[in-house]
Structure formats: C-alpha cells, structure tokens
Amino acid sequence: MKLFRDGGKMKSGLLRVVMAVISVVTLVLPGYAGQLDDYYLTAFHEQPGSAVEKAVLLQVTETNIPHCGTPLKHGLSQDWNRLETATQKILAKQVAAPLLSGTPLSLLSSGGHFTIHYTTSGTDAPDIAGINQYTGLGLTSIDAWAGKVGDAFEAAYTYYQNLGYHMPPTNPYDVYLTSLASASEYGVTQDIQKIPSAGFLYASSSFIKIDKDFTGSLFKPQTYTPLQSLQITSAHEYQHAIQYGYNYYFDIWYAEATSTWFEDEVYDGVNQNYSYIAAWLRGSTRQLDLPVDSSALSTGAGYGRWIFNRYLAEQHATVVRSLWEQLAGLNPATNPISSSNDIQMIPVMDSVLSSSSYNSSLGAEFFGFAKRVYTRNWQSHTGELSLIPTYSPVASYSSYPVNSSSTAVPSVTLPRYSFAYYTFTPSATTTNLTISLVRNGGVQATVYKKSGGVITEVTANSGVDSYTVNGFGGLNPATDEVALLLANTTSTDALQASFSTDGTTPAVTSSTGGGGGGCFIATAAYGSYLHPKVQLLRDFRDHSLLTNGPGRAFVAFYYRYSPEMADFIARHDSLRLLARLLLTPLVFLIAYPVIVSAMLMMGVSGVMVMKRRQRILR
C-alpha cells in the first residue's frame, strides 16, 4: 500500500509539473503570436505591460546608435489603416507635428524656403552652452542656432535644386527642433497627406524633425560637432522630403541609401556615413535590398548600401536622379510591391539602367561594384579612399587542396544581388593554383591576383569554368593573395556556386526561386516585414536553412509556392490569425531553443519516471 501511495504522489507531483509547463506555454504563446499593433506600440514605447513581458514576448531590438527615424514612421503610415482604433488613438501623436515643451517660436530661413520651429524652454530647448563647447561658434541665443539650422537646410535646398531634383510640394517647408536623443535618432521625415500633381500623382507633403542640438553623447559631439551633425542631417532628411515629393510609395532601403549617400555629396568632409559600410561588407552575402529594420545598423541595410550609389554615379552621373524620376510616374497598384507595400526599387533600377540613356543593366552595374570593392579604384572623393572599408572574405584558405573536405566548405548560396569573396594565401607546396567552379546561371565570377600591391584580374581558362594562377607558390604569403569573387547578379534568390582547387567540385542544385526573398507568409501573418518575428524568421533562413543542402531546397520550394498563398492570407484577418498561431511554435523554438529543450527534457524525464514506477508497481 505504501508503494502504491508513493506512486500516486509521484504521479501527482509530475502532473503538477506538466500542468505548470502547459500553463506557462498557454500564457506565453498567444502573446508571442503577436499583432502588428504590438510591434508599433512597443517600437514607440507605448506597449502596456511589464518590461519582462515586453522582453520575453516582443523582443524588439533596441539600439543606442543614432540613425534616421523615417523607416519606422514610413512603415507606420503604410500600416495605419490596419491598426486597431485604440492603437491609432495612442499613436496619433507619432504622425502629427510635434508639440514642443515650451512656447513655440518660429524663424523663416534666409532663403525663405524653410520655417524653423523651436522653443527656448523645457526638454526641447537647444543647449547653447553645449553647442558652443563643441563647435566654438560663440552663439549667444537659441534664435541664433535656429538661424544656423535654416542655413544648413538652405544649403541642401540649393544643392538639390542645382542637380535638377523636383522640390517638395510644400514651401516654406516645416522643420522642428525637438529632443530625439532618447529615440536614438538624428532626424525623421514624416509624410502628411497626398498632394498629386501632373507627373507626380503619388506625391506627398511632409515635415521634418531633427534633434534640437546634437550635443548628446550618442551623437559623438567630440568627433562630429553639433554643426556637422546638423549639416548631414539636413542633407539626409531633406532628401527624404524630396523622395516623398516624387512618390510616397518608395522602397525604404533605397530611400535610406540615397539620403545617406547625399550626406557626403552635400556636405563633403563630415564623412560620418562611411561608418555604415563595413556592416554591409561583413555580410555581403545578403541581398542589396535588405529590409531596413531594427538590425539595419548591424547589417548595413539601407544605410551601408549608399556606397553603391557612389559607384552608379561614377559610371553614370545623372542615374540616381533618373531612378527617382522614373519612380514618380509609377502606380503602386500596377507595379511589383515589396514586403513593405512600397514599389520595389530593384525592377525600377534595372529598367532605368537598361534604357537607351545608360545602355547597361542592374546586373552589370552590381558586378562592377562588387569588383570595385576589391580593386578600390574609386574615381571620386579620392582623398577619402582610406575611409572605405576593405572587402570581408567569407573564408580564407592557406592549405591545399581546397575541396568539400576543407574546414570552410567552398560553396555558397546567394540571394539576389549579393556577393562573396574567398581568398587563397600562397603556399610553397602549390606551384600553380587552379580554381574550378560549378555554379547556377546568374552567378558571375572572376579571380584576382594581388602581387606586390598590384592587383591583376585573371583571365578564365578556355572551354572550362576555371581559372589558373601561375606562379602561385612564388608569391609572398605575408602580402600577396588570390581572391575569388562570386556574385548573384540577378533578381533570383538562392543561386548556388561551389569551387575547388583539385577539380572535385560538387554539382549545385538548380534554383527555382523567384525574386522576392522575403518571408512571405510570415509577413502576411504579422502584417509587416518590420515585425520582429518576421526578422527572426529571416535570420533563421539566412543562418540555418541556407547553409545546408536540404535547407536550400526548402527555401527554393518556399519561394516558388508561398507568394500567392501569402497574398491570399493577407486579405483575410481570420487566416492571418491562424497563420500567426501556426507559426508561433516555430518562432518560439527559434527564439528560445534552450527553454524548448528543457521542456522536452522534462517531458522525456517524466515519461521515463512514470514507466519506471509502473514497472516497480508490477
């Protein structure tokens, strides 16, 4: 009887543990399923609930690196009608002109094109002492700083006008000085309303907010003075205003790439934008049009891509403006739409570059850019070449042969418009180096030989897909190298390539993936590509699925069949809810593998204990 009672207690205790686990999962998963409302409420620090709930359920990535607030506000405007009424009431202040902390004052800029709104009291009042400390301007009043703000924007206006850009539909244009340091933002451009006109049927008016004085430590005022931060912000944000004046439905990654590029064009010498490039080159195997989300500064999405505009402008002086002029006449209802409901910029770029005005293509220009990353033969801003980071190889080899047995597997899966470098250090045991390739159509390749600081492009062998570097073993291992470039120069995702130095290169899987590259169903389920759950799934795709054969096959299958399904799901709220619930276990598993493993171990241990007790009772 005692044994029976002990067994009953054991079962009762186990049942309590199981019920507790089930209760936790039951409480967590519905919240973890998430809503679009959750994302924006949390992003703007309006989400109710404890900090623990937000950290566990929502996982919004915070950053203390200043950036542009336009992507988030643009997304909010796009998704506004999909938010619940209660959420719209809470976030209404985010799409309205700011209410300054003190008595609102205004100043018309010297050229009459801008109205600068500011205050002299409260948290939004500029710190004149701080500005003088870092700039030596000797300002005597906040009014004088407001005048400097007006001058910076007037300089940007004149620069863009001289280049032939279409100016925003509002004149004078409103600029607000407000405290943005807590949001880690230099500035933000907010659309107001659609103002169609001939040739600009989808234009929108807007206003700009910039930080009141750029003296906060996160702006690095000792490196970039408040005046310099003001200058690059005026160039950056006013370019966003111009973009809204062309077409409200701009693809945000290219909007940021353009605005960031112009920082160094309008105010050459500040050079803060060079700090964004390295993040892209470290992750060059991610697509050109990588979405600008909370990880953008660590991936180079948008911001780091500005250097591609420099390459385009060096090849074709007016092409960047032509891209925006082309976008102006495009209807979002009849053109390819990105996951953020904006007109995809990749097709626009290819269309413009392929026109008779430029006689090129996006593929050709992207491959040329990928080459220049290595050769560094930039044609403009030559005094700033040292500020451009060098390429980042995916892998480097120093022992030979290189084949499928090598520690760093010599193969890669590339999404649309991405590239990868591999380097080979000279070895006395390998006299001549022959690199053999197997690749999907659309993957372009070349090989460079660096010897004594001189870079030479190696000619491909005739009749076979390989390159031979003669005298490889005689190169200096300390300074010389051979580099292999592989680039996907198409809009097709998941193209593959592999290589070897002994001719044993394995075949690659033919790709059936089309363009898009987004987590289509997840975006439809959560309502926005910006949602942290969608970002989590994209990262899982990039770092887990695309690194192995079965995973790549699944991604190719997914790209082929999911877009139409996602489009259908997006039009039905009930299906979006069901999709979120079905995705929740996967999202939870990816986000918390340790917790899931512990829960599984608890379950297995419980079953083993119960079976052991049953054997004893027999």
C-alpha positions as CSV (number, residue, x, y, z in Angstrom):
1,M,0.0,0.0,0.0
2,K,2.9,2.4,0.8
3,L,4.4,1.8,-2.6
4,F,1.1,2.5,-4.2
5,R,0.7,5.7,-2.2
6,D,4.3,6.8,-3.2
7,G,3.5,6.0,-6.8
8,G,0.3,8.1,-6.5
9,K,2.3,11.0,-5.0
10,M,4.9,10.8,-7.8
11,K,2.2,10.9,-10.5
12,S,0.5,13.7,-8.7
13,G,3.8,15.7,-8.5
14,L,4.6,15.0,-12.1
15,L,1.1,16.1,-13.1
16,R,1.6,19.4,-11.3
17,V,4.9,20.0,-13.2
18,V,3.3,19.1,-16.5
19,M,0.3,21.3,-15.8
20,A,2.6,24.2,-14.8
21,V,4.6,23.9,-18.1
22,I,1.4,23.8,-20.1
23,S,0.1,26.8,-18.2
24,V,3.2,28.8,-19.0
25,V,3.1,27.8,-22.6
26,T,-0.6,28.6,-22.8
27,L,0.0,32.1,-21.4
28,V,3.1,32.8,-23.5
29,L,2.3,31.5,-26.9
30,P,-0.8,33.6,-27.6
31,G,1.1,36.7,-26.7
32,Y,4.1,35.6,-28.6
33,A,1.9,35.1,-31.7
34,G,1.9,38.9,-31.7
35,Q,0.0,41.6,-33.7
36,L,1.1,44.4,-35.9
37,D,-0.3,46.7,-33.2
38,D,2.2,45.1,-30.7
39,Y,5.1,46.0,-32.9
40,Y,4.3,49.7,-33.3
41,L,3.2,50.2,-29.7
42,T,6.4,48.7,-28.5
43,A,8.6,50.5,-31.1
44,F,7.2,53.8,-29.9
45,H,7.4,52.8,-26.2
46,E,3.7,52.7,-25.8
47,Q,3.2,48.9,-25.2
48,P,1.3,48.2,-21.9
49,G,2.7,45.6,-19.6
50,S,5.9,45.0,-17.7
51,A,9.4,45.2,-19.1
52,V,9.7,41.4,-18.6
53,E,6.6,40.8,-20.8
54,K,8.0,43.1,-23.5
55,A,11.4,41.5,-23.4
56,V,10.1,37.9,-23.5
57,L,7.1,38.3,-25.8
58,L,8.1,41.0,-28.2
59,Q,11.8,41.0,-28.5
60,V,12.1,44.5,-30.1
61,T,15.8,45.2,-30.6
62,E,16.9,48.5,-29.1
63,T,19.9,50.4,-30.3
64,N,21.9,53.3,-28.9
65,I,23.4,54.1,-32.2
66,P,21.8,57.2,-33.7
67,H,20.1,56.7,-37.1
68,C,17.1,58.0,-39.2
69,G,13.6,57.6,-37.8
70,T,12.0,57.8,-41.3
71,P,11.8,54.0,-41.9
72,L,9.7,53.4,-38.8
73,K,7.4,56.4,-39.4
74,H,7.0,55.4,-43.1
75,G,6.0,51.9,-42.0
76,L,3.5,53.3,-39.5
77,S,1.9,55.4,-42.2
78,Q,1.7,52.5,-44.6
79,D,0.2,50.2,-41.9
80,W,-2.1,52.9,-40.3
81,N,-5.4,51.6,-41.6
82,R,-4.5,48.0,-40.5
83,L,-4.2,49.1,-36.8
84,E,-6.9,48.9,-34.3
85,T,-8.8,52.1,-33.5
86,A,-7.4,52.1,-29.9
87,T,-3.9,51.8,-31.2
88,Q,-4.4,54.6,-33.7
89,K,-5.5,56.9,-30.8
90,I,-2.4,56.1,-28.8
91,L,-0.1,56.6,-31.8
92,A,-1.8,59.6,-33.3
93,K,0.9,61.9,-31.9
94,Q,3.5,60.0,-33.8
95,V,2.1,61.1,-37.2
96,A,1.3,64.7,-36.1
97,A,3.5,67.7,-35.9
98,P,5.3,67.7,-32.5
99,L,4.1,69.7,-29.5
100,L,7.3,71.4,-28.2
101,S,8.0,71.5,-24.5
102,G,7.9,75.3,-24.2
103,T,6.4,78.3,-26.0
104,P,6.6,77.5,-29.7
105,L,8.7,80.0,-31.8
106,S,9.5,80.1,-35.5
107,L,12.0,81.6,-37.8
108,L,11.9,81.9,-41.6
109,S,15.3,80.8,-43.1
110,S,17.4,83.3,-45.0
111,G,16.3,81.9,-48.4
112,G,12.6,81.8,-47.4
113,H,12.3,78.0,-48.1
114,F,12.1,76.8,-44.5
115,T,10.2,77.6,-41.3
116,I,12.3,76.5,-38.3
117,H,10.1,75.7,-35.3
118,Y,11.8,75.7,-31.9
119,T,11.4,76.6,-28.2
120,T,13.6,78.2,-25.6
121,S,12.4,76.3,-22.5
122,G,11.9,72.7,-21.5
123,T,13.4,69.4,-22.8
124,D,13.1,70.6,-26.4
125,A,15.2,73.7,-25.9
126,P,18.6,73.6,-27.6
127,D,21.6,73.6,-25.2
128,I,23.5,76.6,-26.5
129,A,26.4,76.2,-24.0
130,G,26.9,72.6,-25.2
131,I,26.8,73.6,-28.9
132,N,29.4,76.3,-28.2
133,Q,31.5,73.8,-26.3
134,Y,31.9,71.5,-29.2
135,T,31.8,74.0,-32.1
136,G,33.3,77.2,-30.9
137,L,30.6,79.1,-32.7
138,G,30.1,81.5,-29.8
139,L,26.3,81.6,-30.2
140,T,24.5,84.0,-27.8
141,S,21.0,82.7,-28.2
142,I,18.8,79.8,-29.3
143,D,17.5,82.1,-32.0
144,A,21.0,82.2,-33.5
145,W,21.1,78.3,-33.5
146,A,17.7,78.3,-35.3
147,G,19.3,80.5,-37.9
148,K,22.2,78.0,-38.3
149,V,19.6,75.3,-38.8
150,G,17.9,77.4,-41.5
151,D,21.2,78.0,-43.2
152,A,22.0,74.2,-43.3
153,F,18.7,73.4,-44.9
154,E,19.0,76.2,-47.4
155,A,22.4,74.8,-48.5
156,A,20.8,71.4,-49.0
157,Y,17.9,73.0,-50.9
158,T,20.3,74.9,-53.3
159,Y,22.4,71.7,-53.9
160,Y,19.4,69.6,-54.8
161,Q,17.8,72.3,-56.9
162,N,21.1,72.8,-58.9
163,L,21.1,69.0,-59.6
164,G,17.6,69.3,-61.1
165,Y,15.6,67.5,-58.4
166,H,11.9,68.2,-58.0
167,M,11.4,70.1,-54.8
168,P,8.8,69.0,-52.2
169,P,5.3,70.4,-52.7
170,T,5.3,72.5,-49.5
171,N,7.0,75.9,-49.4
172,P,8.1,77.1,-46.9
173,Y,8.9,73.7,-45.5
174,D,8.5,73.0,-41.8
175,V,11.4,71.8,-39.7
176,Y,11.0,71.2,-36.0
177,L,13.8,71.2,-33.3
178,T,12.9,68.6,-30.7
179,S,14.7,66.2,-28.4
180,L,15.3,63.0,-30.3
181,A,18.3,61.6,-28.4
182,S,16.1,59.2,-26.3
183,A,14.9,57.7,-29.6
184,S,18.5,57.4,-30.9
185,E,17.5,59.5,-34.0
186,Y,19.3,62.3,-35.8
187,G,16.0,63.2,-37.5
188,V,12.8,61.9,-39.1
189,T,10.8,62.9,-42.1
190,Q,7.0,62.4,-41.7
191,D,4.5,62.4,-44.5
192,I,1.4,64.5,-44.0
193,Q,-1.0,64.0,-47.0
194,K,-1.0,63.0,-50.6
195,I,-0.7,66.0,-52.9
196,P,-1.0,64.8,-56.5
197,S,0.1,67.0,-59.4
198,A,0.9,66.5,-63.1
199,G,3.6,63.9,-63.3
200,F,3.6,63.3,-59.5
201,L,0.3,61.6,-58.9
202,Y,1.5,59.8,-55.8
203,A,3.4,62.7,-54.2
204,S,3.0,63.5,-50.5
205,S,3.8,66.6,-48.4
206,S,5.8,66.1,-45.3
207,F,7.6,67.8,-42.4
208,I,11.0,67.1,-40.7
209,K,12.0,66.7,-37.1
210,I,15.7,66.9,-36.1
211,D,17.4,66.7,-32.8
212,K,17.4,70.0,-31.0
213,D,21.2,70.4,-30.8
214,F,23.1,67.1,-31.4
215,T,25.0,67.5,-28.1
216,G,24.0,64.1,-26.6
217,S,26.9,61.7,-26.1
218,L,25.4,59.2,-28.6
219,F,25.9,61.7,-31.4
220,K,29.7,61.7,-30.6
221,P,29.9,65.5,-30.5
222,Q,33.7,65.4,-29.9
223,T,34.1,63.6,-33.2
224,Y,31.3,65.1,-35.2
225,T,30.5,68.6,-34.0
226,P,26.8,69.6,-33.5
227,L,27.1,71.8,-36.6
228,Q,28.4,68.8,-38.6
229,S,25.6,66.5,-37.4
230,L,23.1,69.3,-38.2
231,Q,24.5,69.6,-41.7
232,I,24.5,65.9,-42.6
233,T,21.0,65.5,-41.1
234,S,19.7,68.4,-43.2
235,A,21.0,66.8,-46.3
236,H,19.7,63.4,-45.3
237,E,16.2,64.3,-44.2
238,Y,15.5,66.9,-46.9
239,Q,16.4,64.2,-49.5
240,H,13.6,62.2,-47.8
241,A,11.3,65.1,-48.2
242,I,12.2,65.2,-51.9
243,Q,11.5,61.5,-52.2
244,Y,8.0,61.9,-50.7
245,G,7.5,64.6,-53.3
246,Y,8.2,62.1,-56.1
247,N,6.2,59.1,-54.9
248,Y,5.0,58.2,-51.4
249,Y,5.5,54.5,-52.2
250,F,9.3,54.5,-52.2
251,D,11.2,51.4,-51.2
252,I,12.7,52.4,-47.9
253,W,16.0,50.6,-48.3
254,Y,16.8,52.7,-51.4
255,A,15.4,55.9,-49.8
256,E,18.0,55.4,-47.0
257,A,20.8,54.5,-49.4
258,T,20.1,57.7,-51.4
259,S,19.7,60.0,-48.3
260,T,22.9,58.6,-46.7
261,W,24.9,59.0,-50.0
262,F,23.9,62.6,-50.2
263,E,25.2,63.4,-46.8
264,D,28.7,63.2,-48.3
265,E,27.7,64.8,-51.5
266,V,26.1,67.9,-50.0
267,Y,28.5,68.2,-47.0
268,D,31.7,66.5,-48.1
269,G,34.2,66.5,-45.3
270,V,32.0,65.3,-42.4
271,N,32.3,61.7,-43.5
272,Q,30.2,60.1,-40.8
273,N,28.4,57.9,-43.4
274,Y,31.5,55.8,-44.0
275,S,30.9,54.1,-40.7
276,Y,27.9,52.3,-42.1
277,I,29.7,50.5,-45.0
278,A,31.6,47.8,-43.0
279,A,28.4,46.2,-41.8
280,W,27.4,45.5,-45.4
281,L,30.8,44.2,-46.5
282,R,30.8,41.9,-43.4
283,G,27.5,40.5,-44.7
284,S,27.9,40.8,-48.4
285,T,26.1,37.5,-48.9
286,R,22.8,39.3,-48.0
287,Q,20.8,41.0,-50.8
288,L,21.2,44.5,-51.9
289,D,17.6,45.4,-51.0
290,L,17.8,44.0,-47.5
291,P,14.8,45.4,-45.5
292,V,15.6,48.3,-43.1
293,D,14.5,47.0,-39.7
294,S,15.8,47.2,-36.2
295,S,19.0,45.4,-37.2
296,A,19.8,47.7,-40.1
297,L,22.9,49.3,-38.5
298,S,24.4,45.9,-37.8
299,T,23.7,44.6,-41.3
300,G,24.3,47.7,-43.4
301,A,20.7,47.5,-44.7
302,G,19.9,50.8,-46.5
303,Y,22.5,52.9,-44.7
304,G,25.5,50.9,-45.7
305,R,24.2,50.5,-49.3
306,W,24.8,54.2,-50.0
307,I,28.3,53.3,-51.4
308,F,26.5,51.6,-54.4
309,N,25.1,54.9,-55.3
310,R,28.6,56.3,-55.5
311,Y,29.5,53.6,-57.9
312,L,26.5,54.3,-60.0
313,A,27.1,58.0,-60.1
314,E,30.7,57.4,-61.1
315,Q,29.5,55.3,-64.0
316,H,26.5,57.4,-64.9
317,A,26.4,60.9,-63.5
318,T,22.7,61.5,-63.5
319,V,21.4,58.0,-62.9
320,V,20.3,58.4,-59.3
321,R,18.1,61.3,-60.1
322,S,16.7,59.3,-63.1
323,L,15.7,56.5,-60.8
324,W,13.6,58.8,-58.6
325,E,12.1,60.5,-61.7
326,Q,11.2,57.0,-63.0
327,L,9.5,56.2,-59.7
328,A,7.5,59.4,-59.8
329,G,5.2,58.1,-62.5
330,L,4.7,54.5,-61.2
331,N,1.4,53.3,-59.9
332,P,1.7,51.0,-56.8
333,A,-1.4,49.1,-58.0
334,T,0.3,48.0,-61.2
335,N,4.0,47.6,-60.2
336,P,5.8,45.0,-58.2
337,I,5.3,45.7,-54.5
338,S,7.9,45.0,-51.8
339,S,7.0,43.3,-48.5
340,S,6.5,46.8,-47.0
341,N,3.8,47.6,-49.6
342,D,6.1,50.0,-51.5
343,I,7.1,49.9,-55.1
344,Q,10.1,47.6,-55.5
345,M,13.2,49.5,-56.4
346,I,15.1,46.7,-58.0
347,P,12.9,46.4,-61.1
348,V,13.0,50.2,-61.4
349,M,16.8,50.3,-61.2
350,D,17.1,47.6,-63.9
351,S,14.6,49.3,-66.2
352,V,16.4,52.7,-66.0
353,L,19.9,51.2,-66.4
354,S,18.7,49.1,-69.3
355,S,17.3,52.1,-71.1
356,S,18.9,53.8,-74.1
357,S,20.1,56.6,-71.7
358,Y,22.5,54.3,-70.0
359,N,22.7,51.0,-72.1
360,S,23.6,48.9,-69.1
361,S,21.7,46.7,-66.5
362,L,21.5,46.4,-62.8
363,G,23.3,43.0,-63.0
364,A,26.2,44.6,-64.9
365,E,26.5,47.5,-62.6
366,F,26.3,45.4,-59.5
367,F,29.0,43.1,-60.7
368,G,31.1,46.1,-61.5
369,F,30.5,47.4,-58.0
370,A,31.4,44.1,-56.4
371,K,34.7,44.2,-58.3
372,R,35.5,47.7,-57.2
373,V,35.0,46.6,-53.6
374,Y,38.2,44.6,-54.1
375,T,40.2,46.7,-56.6
376,R,39.3,50.0,-54.8
377,N,39.7,52.0,-58.0
378,W,37.2,54.6,-57.0
379,Q,37.0,57.7,-59.2
380,S,35.6,60.3,-56.9
381,H,36.3,61.5,-53.4
382,T,39.8,60.1,-53.8
383,G,41.0,61.9,-50.7
384,E,38.6,59.7,-48.7
385,L,39.6,56.3,-50.0
386,S,41.1,55.2,-46.7
387,L,37.7,55.7,-45.1
388,I,36.1,53.0,-47.3
389,P,36.4,49.6,-45.5
390,T,38.1,46.8,-47.4
391,Y,36.3,43.6,-48.5
392,S,35.5,40.9,-46.0
393,P,36.2,37.4,-47.3
394,V,33.6,34.7,-46.4
395,A,36.5,32.3,-46.0
396,S,40.3,32.3,-46.4
397,Y,42.4,29.2,-47.3
398,S,46.1,28.5,-46.7
399,S,46.2,24.7,-47.0
400,Y,45.6,22.8,-50.2
401,P,43.8,21.3,-52.0
402,V,40.6,23.2,-51.2
403,N,37.6,20.9,-51.6
404,S,34.5,19.6,-49.9
405,S,36.6,18.3,-47.0
406,S,38.0,21.7,-46.2
407,T,37.1,23.2,-42.8
408,A,35.4,26.2,-44.5
409,V,33.2,24.5,-47.1
410,P,33.9,26.0,-50.5
411,S,30.3,26.7,-51.5
412,V,27.8,29.5,-51.1
413,T,24.1,30.2,-51.6
414,L,23.5,33.8,-52.7
415,P,20.2,35.7,-52.6
416,R,19.5,38.3,-55.3
417,Y,22.2,40.9,-55.9
418,S,24.7,39.7,-53.4
419,F,28.4,38.7,-53.5
420,A,31.1,36.7,-51.7
421,Y,34.8,36.9,-51.7
422,Y,37.2,33.9,-50.9
423,T,40.9,34.4,-50.5
424,F,43.8,32.0,-51.0
425,T,47.2,32.5,-49.3
426,P,50.2,31.4,-51.3
427,S,51.8,28.1,-50.4
428,A,55.2,26.8,-51.5
429,T,53.7,23.3,-51.9
430,T,51.2,24.6,-54.6
431,T,53.1,25.9,-57.6
432,N,50.1,26.8,-59.7
433,L,46.6,27.3,-58.4
434,T,43.6,26.3,-60.5
435,I,40.1,27.2,-59.1
436,S,37.4,25.1,-60.7
437,L,33.8,26.3,-60.4
438,V,30.3,24.9,-60.7
439,R,27.5,27.5,-60.5
440,N,23.9,28.3,-61.3
441,G,23.3,30.6,-64.3
442,G,23.2,34.2,-63.0
443,V,26.2,33.7,-60.7
444,Q,29.1,35.7,-62.2
445,A,32.7,35.1,-61.1
446,T,36.2,36.5,-61.5
447,V,39.6,35.9,-59.9
448,Y,42.1,38.5,-58.8
449,K,45.8,38.1,-58.2
450,K,47.5,40.5,-55.8
451,S,51.3,40.6,-56.0
452,G,53.5,43.3,-54.6
453,G,50.5,45.6,-54.1
454,V,49.4,45.3,-57.7
455,I,46.0,43.7,-58.5
456,T,45.5,41.8,-61.7
457,E,42.3,40.2,-63.0
458,V,42.9,36.6,-64.1
459,T,41.5,35.5,-67.4
460,A,39.3,32.4,-67.3
461,N,40.6,29.2,-68.8
462,S,39.2,28.5,-72.3
463,G,36.4,25.9,-72.6
464,V,36.1,25.2,-68.9
465,D,34.8,27.0,-65.9
466,S,38.1,27.6,-64.1
467,Y,40.9,30.0,-63.5
468,T,44.6,29.2,-63.3
469,V,47.1,31.4,-61.4
470,N,50.6,30.6,-62.5
471,G,53.4,31.1,-60.0
472,F,51.1,31.0,-57.1
473,G,53.7,29.3,-54.9
474,G,56.2,32.0,-55.5
475,L,54.0,34.8,-54.2
476,N,54.7,36.4,-50.8
477,P,52.4,34.8,-48.2
478,A,52.7,37.9,-46.0
479,T,51.4,40.4,-48.5
480,D,50.1,38.6,-51.6
481,E,46.9,36.6,-52.2
482,V,44.5,35.3,-54.8
483,A,40.8,36.3,-54.4
484,L,37.7,34.7,-55.9
485,L,34.6,36.8,-56.4
486,L,31.2,35.1,-56.8
487,A,28.2,37.4,-57.3
488,N,24.5,36.8,-57.9
489,T,23.7,39.5,-60.5
490,T,20.0,38.6,-60.9
491,S,16.7,39.0,-59.1
492,T,16.5,35.3,-58.5
493,D,17.2,34.1,-54.9
494,A,19.1,31.1,-53.6
495,L,21.6,30.8,-56.5
496,Q,24.4,28.4,-55.6
497,A,28.1,28.1,-56.5
498,S,30.9,25.8,-55.4
499,F,34.5,25.6,-56.1
500,S,37.7,23.5,-55.5
501,T,41.4,23.6,-56.3
502,D,41.6,19.9,-57.3
503,G,38.8,19.6,-59.8
504,T,36.4,17.7,-57.4
505,T,33.8,20.5,-57.3
506,P,30.4,19.0,-56.5
507,A,27.4,19.9,-58.6
508,V,24.9,22.5,-57.3
509,T,21.1,22.3,-57.2
510,S,19.3,24.2,-59.9
511,S,17.4,27.1,-58.5
512,T,13.7,27.6,-58.9
513,G,13.4,30.5,-56.6
514,G,12.0,33.7,-57.9
515,G,12.6,37.2,-56.8
516,G,11.2,38.5,-53.6
517,G,13.3,36.8,-50.9
518,G,11.0,37.8,-48.1
519,C,9.3,35.6,-45.5
520,F,6.1,36.0,-47.5
521,I,3.7,34.1,-45.2
522,A,5.2,35.4,-42.0
523,T,4.9,39.0,-43.4
524,A,1.3,38.4,-44.3
525,A,0.6,36.8,-40.8
526,Y,2.3,39.5,-38.7
527,G,1.3,42.4,-41.0
528,S,4.7,43.9,-41.7
529,Y,8.2,42.9,-42.7
530,L,9.3,45.2,-39.8
531,H,7.7,42.9,-37.2
532,P,10.5,41.4,-35.0
533,K,9.0,37.9,-35.6
534,V,9.5,38.3,-39.3
535,Q,13.0,39.4,-38.8
536,L,13.6,36.4,-36.5
537,L,12.4,34.0,-39.3
538,R,14.5,35.8,-41.9
539,D,17.6,35.4,-39.8
540,F,16.8,31.7,-39.3
541,R,16.5,31.3,-43.1
542,D,19.8,33.1,-43.7
543,H,21.9,31.4,-40.9
544,S,20.3,28.0,-40.6
545,L,18.4,27.0,-43.8
546,L,20.6,28.5,-46.5
547,T,23.8,26.9,-45.0
548,N,22.9,23.4,-46.0
549,G,21.5,21.4,-48.9
550,P,18.1,20.4,-47.5
551,G,17.6,23.9,-46.2
552,R,18.3,25.5,-49.5
553,A,16.0,23.0,-51.3
554,F,13.2,24.0,-48.8
555,V,13.8,27.7,-49.4
556,A,13.7,27.3,-53.1
557,F,10.4,25.4,-52.8
558,Y,9.1,28.1,-50.4
559,Y,10.0,30.9,-52.8
560,R,8.2,29.2,-55.6
561,Y,4.8,28.5,-53.9
562,S,4.4,30.9,-51.0
563,P,3.9,34.3,-52.6
564,E,0.4,33.5,-53.9
565,M,-0.6,31.8,-50.6
566,A,0.7,34.8,-48.6
567,D,-1.3,37.2,-50.8
568,F,-4.4,35.3,-50.1
569,I,-3.7,35.1,-46.3
570,A,-3.0,38.8,-46.2
571,R,-6.6,39.6,-47.4
572,H,-8.3,37.7,-44.6
573,D,-7.9,38.6,-41.0
574,S,-9.0,35.1,-39.8
575,L,-6.3,33.5,-41.9
576,R,-3.7,35.9,-40.7
577,L,-4.6,35.0,-37.1
578,L,-4.5,31.3,-38.0
579,A,-1.1,31.7,-39.7
580,R,0.3,33.5,-36.6
581,L,-0.9,30.7,-34.3
582,L,0.6,28.0,-36.6
583,L,3.9,29.9,-36.8
584,T,4.1,30.5,-33.1
585,P,5.6,27.1,-32.1
586,L,8.3,27.6,-34.7
587,V,9.0,31.2,-33.7
588,F,9.2,30.2,-30.0
589,L,11.5,27.3,-30.8
590,I,13.9,29.6,-32.8
591,A,13.8,32.3,-30.2
592,Y,14.2,30.1,-27.1
593,P,15.9,26.8,-28.1
594,V,17.2,26.3,-24.5
595,I,13.7,26.7,-23.0
596,V,12.2,24.3,-25.5
597,S,15.0,21.8,-25.0
598,A,14.5,22.0,-21.2
599,M,10.7,21.5,-21.7
600,L,11.4,18.4,-23.9
601,M,13.8,17.0,-21.4
602,M,11.3,17.5,-18.6
603,G,8.7,15.7,-20.7
604,V,11.0,12.8,-21.6
605,S,12.2,12.5,-17.9
606,G,8.6,12.5,-16.8
607,V,7.7,9.7,-19.1
608,M,10.8,7.6,-18.0
609,V,9.9,8.1,-14.4
610,M,6.3,7.0,-14.9
611,K,7.4,3.9,-16.8
612,R,9.9,3.0,-14.1
613,R,7.3,3.4,-11.4
614,Q,4.9,1.3,-13.4
615,R,7.5,-1.5,-13.6
616,I,8.1,-1.3,-9.9
617,L,4.3,-1.4,-9.2
618,R,4.0,-4.6,-11.3
